[in-house]
Amino acid sequence: MSVSTTNIYGNISISDDAISTIAAHSAVECYGIVEMYSRGAKDPITDLLSKNAFNNGVKVTCEGDRISLDLYVVVKFGVSLAAVAETLKQTVKYQMEKFTGMIVQCVNIYIKGVKI
């Protein structure tokens, strides 16, 4: 599945993999985020060797030209979870809209772990 829109120059279609890569890169750049959390119940070794291992912590849902994101993250111990989650939401929404030109309807954050 992908998100698409049309403008005066033609059609623009962006794949879910491209969207999840942008979201994952934006997320790990935020202060307090240690890594993306793999949502699948796969073998950890297979997960690391997968070509989409970085994107496993992102679920993309597209409806027309609107994007909804679910981010599964591991945060740094000692940070304010509420502050990190709010910053993460705003940063990913801004970066996604800037890069794709599409509307981000919502960004849901799921904190799956804490690391020292």
Backbone as JSON, one array per atom type, in Angstrom:
{
  "sequence": "MSVSTTNIYGNISISDDAISTIAAHSAVECYGIVEMYSRGAKDPITDLLSKNAFNNGVKVTCEGDRISLDLYVVVKFGVSLAAVAETLKQTVKYQMEKFTGMIVQCVNIYIKGVKI",
  "N": [[0.84, -1.18, 0.0], [0.37, 2.33, -0.47], [0.77, 5.9, -0.16], [-0.81, 8.46, -1.97], [-1.01, 11.28, -4.18], [-2.16, 13.94, -6.29], [-0.91, 16.52, -8.32], [-0.37, 19.58, -10.21], [1.74, 18.77, -11.75], [1.63, 16.05, -12.01], [1.18, 12.64, -10.84], [1.94, 11.6, -7.5], [3.34, 9.08, -5.69], [4.04, 7.41, -2.73], [5.73, 4.86, -1.17], [4.91, 2.57, 1.53], [7.2, 1.58, 2.77], [9.1, 3.58, 2.28], [7.94, 5.67, 3.7], [8.0, 4.6, 6.31], [10.74, 4.44, 6.69], [11.54, 7.16, 6.7], [10.12, 8.01, 8.97], [11.29, 6.38, 10.97], [14.0, 7.21, 10.93], [13.67, 9.89, 11.66], [12.65, 9.52, 14.21], [14.7, 8.21, 15.73], [16.53, 10.22, 15.92], [15.58, 11.9, 17.83], [15.9, 13.22, 21.12], [16.36, 11.05, 23.82], [15.34, 8.76, 22.69], [16.29, 5.49, 22.24], [16.26, 3.25, 20.52], [14.4, 1.74, 17.8], [11.66, -0.43, 18.33], [11.21, -3.78, 17.59], [8.26, -4.99, 16.24], [7.43, -7.5, 15.49], [7.27, -11.06, 16.26], [9.67, -12.35, 15.74], [12.77, -14.17, 15.32], [15.51, -12.77, 17.04], [18.05, -12.6, 15.77], [17.51, -13.05, 13.04], [15.88, -10.86, 12.69], [17.69, -8.71, 12.99], [19.25, -9.06, 10.73], [17.54, -8.62, 8.69], [16.44, -6.78, 5.83], [14.76, -4.65, 6.36], [15.1, -4.07, 9.03], [15.47, -1.74, 10.49], [13.12, -0.39, 10.13], [11.18, -1.83, 11.45], [9.94, -0.96, 13.76], [7.9, 0.72, 13.08], [4.61, 1.31, 12.11], [2.63, 1.83, 9.37], [-0.26, 3.45, 8.22], [-2.28, 4.27, 5.59], [-4.62, 6.51, 4.17], [-5.94, 7.65, 1.44], [-4.54, 10.74, 0.94], [-3.56, 10.96, 3.45], [-1.66, 10.18, 6.34], [-1.17, 7.83, 8.9], [0.65, 7.0, 11.76], [2.19, 4.51, 13.76], [4.47, 4.28, 16.27], [6.9, 2.28, 17.69], [8.95, 2.27, 20.34], [12.1, 2.28, 22.18], [13.14, 3.8, 25.09], [15.51, 6.03, 26.71], [16.76, 5.46, 29.97], [15.67, 7.4, 32.74], [14.71, 9.69, 31.55], [11.97, 11.98, 30.99], [9.09, 10.38, 30.25], [6.68, 11.34, 29.17], [7.45, 13.83, 28.12], [9.38, 13.06, 26.21], [7.79, 11.48, 24.5], [5.93, 13.39, 23.55], [7.63, 15.22, 22.23], [8.67, 13.5, 20.33], [6.37, 12.87, 18.83], [5.75, 15.42, 17.71], [8.12, 15.99, 16.26], [8.36, 13.84, 14.4], [5.95, 14.12, 12.99], [6.3, 16.72, 11.87], [8.69, 16.33, 10.3], [7.84, 14.29, 8.55], [5.71, 15.51, 7.15], [7.14, 17.59, 5.97], [9.01, 16.22, 4.31], [7.39, 14.55, 2.66], [5.14, 15.99, 1.87], [2.61, 15.27, 2.39], [-0.34, 14.89, 4.48], [-0.11, 14.32, 7.91], [-2.08, 12.49, 9.83], [-2.2, 11.31, 12.41], [0.1, 10.47, 15.06], [1.0, 7.84, 16.86], [2.45, 6.82, 19.87], [4.22, 4.12, 21.2], [5.71, 3.04, 23.95], [7.95, 0.63, 24.43], [10.0, -0.27, 25.97], [12.77, 0.36, 28.26], [16.07, 1.51, 28.38], [19.3, 1.55, 29.85]],
  "CA": [[0.0, 0.0, 0.0], [1.13, 3.56, -0.5], [-0.01, 7.13, -0.11], [-0.62, 9.13, -3.26], [-1.7, 12.54, -4.41], [-1.98, 14.47, -7.63], [-0.79, 17.97, -8.42], [-0.35, 20.02, -11.6], [2.85, 18.12, -12.45], [1.35, 14.63, -12.19], [0.88, 11.84, -9.66], [3.02, 11.3, -6.56], [3.02, 7.91, -4.89], [5.14, 7.12, -1.81], [5.5, 3.53, -0.59], [4.93, 2.46, 2.99], [8.59, 1.4, 3.2], [9.74, 4.9, 2.27], [7.36, 6.43, 4.81], [8.5, 4.06, 7.57], [12.16, 4.81, 6.81], [11.58, 8.56, 7.11], [9.65, 8.08, 10.36], [12.28, 5.76, 11.86], [15.16, 8.1, 11.01], [13.27, 11.06, 12.44], [12.44, 9.1, 15.59], [15.94, 7.92, 16.46], [17.26, 11.47, 16.11], [15.0, 12.6, 18.97], [16.54, 12.99, 22.4], [15.69, 10.1, 24.69], [15.02, 7.53, 21.98], [17.47, 4.63, 22.11], [16.12, 2.46, 19.31], [13.06, 1.32, 17.41], [11.35, -1.75, 18.86], [10.64, -4.68, 16.59], [6.9, -5.4, 16.59], [7.21, -8.91, 15.17], [7.77, -12.06, 17.2], [10.67, -13.09, 14.98], [14.05, -14.44, 15.95], [16.29, -11.52, 17.07], [19.14, -12.62, 14.78], [16.88, -12.85, 11.74], [15.39, -9.48, 12.69], [18.82, -7.81, 12.76], [19.76, -9.24, 9.37], [16.49, -8.26, 7.75], [16.72, -5.51, 5.14], [13.92, -3.63, 6.94], [15.22, -4.16, 10.48], [15.36, -0.4, 11.06], [11.74, 0.07, 9.99], [10.26, -2.73, 12.13], [9.24, -0.28, 14.83], [6.96, 1.69, 12.52], [3.44, 0.79, 11.38], [2.08, 2.9, 8.53], [-1.6, 3.28, 7.69], [-2.56, 5.37, 4.67], [-5.97, 6.67, 3.65], [-5.86, 8.77, 0.49], [-3.28, 11.47, 1.09], [-3.34, 11.1, 4.89], [-0.8, 9.14, 6.91], [-1.23, 7.57, 10.34], [1.85, 6.26, 12.15], [2.37, 3.93, 15.09], [5.9, 4.13, 16.52], [7.24, 1.42, 18.82], [10.3, 2.73, 20.66], [12.76, 2.03, 23.46], [13.64, 5.11, 25.54], [16.63, 6.08, 27.64], [16.37, 5.5, 31.37], [15.84, 8.66, 33.43], [14.08, 10.83, 30.87], [10.53, 12.1, 31.17], [8.43, 9.67, 29.16], [5.69, 12.22, 28.55], [8.15, 14.85, 27.33], [9.98, 12.4, 25.05], [6.71, 11.08, 23.6], [5.38, 14.59, 22.91], [8.65, 15.7, 21.3], [8.73, 12.53, 19.24], [5.18, 13.09, 17.99], [5.88, 16.67, 16.96], [9.25, 15.9, 15.34], [8.04, 12.92, 13.31], [4.89, 14.76, 12.19], [6.9, 17.8, 11.1], [9.6, 15.79, 9.29], [7.06, 13.53, 7.56], [5.0, 16.47, 6.3], [8.15, 18.33, 5.22], [9.6, 15.37, 3.28], [6.43, 13.94, 1.74], [4.11, 16.91, 1.42], [1.32, 14.67, 2.73], [-0.85, 15.26, 5.8], [-0.01, 13.28, 8.94], [-3.3, 12.55, 10.61], [-1.87, 11.06, 13.81], [1.31, 9.73, 15.4], [0.8, 7.15, 18.14], [3.73, 6.36, 20.42], [4.15, 2.98, 22.1], [7.0, 2.86, 24.61], [8.02, -0.8, 24.67], [11.09, -0.63, 26.87], [13.67, 1.4, 28.76], [17.46, 1.04, 28.45], [20.23, 2.42, 30.58]],
  "C": [[0.89, 1.24, 0.0], [0.18, 4.74, -0.4], [0.24, 7.85, -1.44], [-1.46, 10.4, -3.32], [-1.42, 12.98, -5.84], [-1.85, 15.98, -7.55], [-0.69, 18.34, -9.9], [0.74, 19.33, -12.42], [2.62, 16.63, -12.68], [1.03, 13.96, -10.86], [2.13, 11.63, -8.81], [2.55, 10.13, -5.72], [4.25, 7.56, -4.04], [4.82, 5.81, -1.1], [5.54, 3.58, 0.93], [6.35, 2.28, 3.52], [9.33, 2.73, 3.26], [9.24, 5.74, 3.45], [7.91, 5.93, 6.14], [9.98, 4.38, 7.77], [12.31, 6.25, 7.27], [11.18, 8.69, 8.57], [10.68, 7.51, 11.33], [13.51, 6.64, 12.02], [14.85, 9.33, 11.84], [13.16, 10.71, 13.92], [13.75, 8.9, 16.34], [16.81, 9.16, 16.65], [16.74, 12.26, 17.31], [15.72, 12.23, 20.26], [15.7, 12.03, 23.23], [15.3, 8.8, 24.02], [16.3, 6.73, 21.77], [17.41, 3.86, 20.8], [14.65, 2.22, 19.0], [12.86, -0.1, 17.91], [10.7, -2.6, 17.79], [9.29, -5.19, 17.05], [6.67, -6.87, 16.38], [7.77, -9.83, 16.24], [8.78, -12.95, 16.5], [11.89, -13.38, 15.86], [14.89, -13.16, 15.92], [17.41, -11.47, 16.04], [18.58, -12.37, 13.38], [16.4, -11.42, 11.6], [16.51, -8.5, 12.39], [19.32, -7.88, 11.33], [18.76, -8.86, 8.29], [16.81, -6.91, 7.11], [15.9, -4.35, 5.71], [13.99, -3.61, 8.45], [15.02, -2.8, 11.14], [13.91, 0.06, 11.09], [10.74, -0.77, 10.78], [9.46, -2.06, 13.23], [8.23, 0.74, 14.36], [5.84, 0.95, 11.79], [2.8, 1.96, 10.66], [0.68, 2.52, 8.07], [-1.92, 4.5, 6.84], [-4.01, 5.33, 4.22], [-5.96, 7.89, 2.73], [-4.52, 9.45, 0.59], [-2.96, 11.73, 2.57], [-2.6, 9.9, 5.44], [-1.05, 9.05, 8.41], [-0.04, 6.68, 10.68], [1.73, 5.73, 13.56], [3.86, 3.68, 15.24], [6.11, 3.33, 17.79], [8.7, 1.69, 19.15], [10.78, 2.23, 22.03], [13.39, 3.36, 23.86], [14.78, 4.94, 26.53], [16.11, 6.18, 29.07], [16.62, 6.89, 31.95], [15.22, 9.87, 32.76], [12.59, 10.84, 31.17], [9.83, 11.44, 29.97], [7.43, 10.54, 28.43], [6.35, 13.25, 27.65], [8.77, 14.24, 26.07], [8.91, 12.02, 24.04], [6.14, 12.29, 22.86], [6.36, 15.16, 21.88], [8.74, 14.79, 20.09], [7.56, 12.7, 18.29], [5.35, 14.32, 17.09], [6.98, 16.58, 15.89], [8.92, 15.02, 14.14], [6.96, 13.51, 12.41], [5.46, 15.85, 11.29], [7.79, 17.27, 9.97], [8.84, 15.06, 8.18], [6.33, 14.49, 6.62], [5.97, 17.27, 5.44], [8.69, 17.49, 4.06], [8.6, 14.89, 2.24], [5.43, 14.91, 1.15], [2.71, 16.39, 1.71], [0.92, 15.1, 4.14], [-0.7, 14.08, 6.75], [-1.2, 13.46, 9.86], [-3.03, 12.31, 12.09], [-0.56, 10.29, 13.92], [1.07, 9.15, 16.78], [2.13, 6.59, 18.6], [3.47, 5.21, 21.39], [5.54, 2.76, 22.67], [7.06, 1.41, 25.07], [9.14, -1.21, 25.6], [11.9, 0.59, 27.27], [15.06, 0.78, 28.85], [18.3, 2.06, 29.18], [21.28, 2.94, 29.62]]
}
